Every structure is written in C-alpha cells, then in structure tokens.
Amino acid sequence: QVQLVESGGGLVQPGGSLRLSCAASGFTFSRFTMRWYRQAPGKERALVAGMLLPGGRRDYPDSVKGRFTISRDNAKNMLYLQMNDLKAEDTAMYYCNAVYGNLVYWGQGTQVTVSS
C-alpha cells in the first residue's frame, strides 16, 4: 500500500522556521522525483520545491528561493523541507508528491500557519 505521510507542520511566528517531513512507503522511493506543493485557501496548489536525486538538481519558485531547502534520505525513505524566515504568505497546507512515469502519489498534507 502506497503511503506518503507528512508531518512537522504547525503554528509559527513570522521569521521562524519549520522542518516538514514526508515518510514514504509502498513504492521504490529512490526512483521517484519528489516534490513539495502547497495550497492556500482559495488558491490553486503550487510547487514549493522539487528534487530528483539526493544531491541532485533542486527546483524552487522565486517566492521561496533562499528560504526553503528540500532534501531526501533514500535510505530512510524520507523527504524533508526546511523552511526558514517564514512569512504570512507561506501559510498553507503542504503536500508531499512523488512521480515516476505515469505514477503519481500524494500525501494528505500538513498545515503550516505563519502568524503573530
């Protein structure tokens, strides 16, 4: 059974940091391109960070570049998102995504709220 389980979300003040985790199971994690997406109320789901291989190319939109870092540990089947200098506009549900060919998996999401 394929599972992506996100954790690490919560309430944080502006300027603070959070580290999101995504535990993967039920598929060959190392083969998949892994990404983080987020969706704020009333907005479409948007890419936050993408990564194919450990140490490989990472993609970030300008809105988070320099503040967010994606990483993965294939030995543990884990994906991470380190988020620094958080802003109110980063408030959203964050989702883990795995893609390999026509196989696409999503987690259930973890809520991040940035507020003073």
C-alpha angles and dihedrals in degrees: 000000000000115000136175112183119186124201140163101071124131146119117315135168122246110279092028131119138235134181117214122201132198120197113203128199140159097045141059097276097188093062096055131090105233126208141171120224132181136202126197122197110283093009135099122257109269135195114256102174139347134198133174106184135010107274090008133119116315124199126206133172116239091252093070103022111129093016105060127055126190121204138165139203110206092187090061098032089237135142123195139193118197109199120192134177090021119202133201089253090062089070107120146105108281121214134195115222132193125192133182117160106309093343112106124175131183134193125224094252139241123238121239117190121184111194141132 
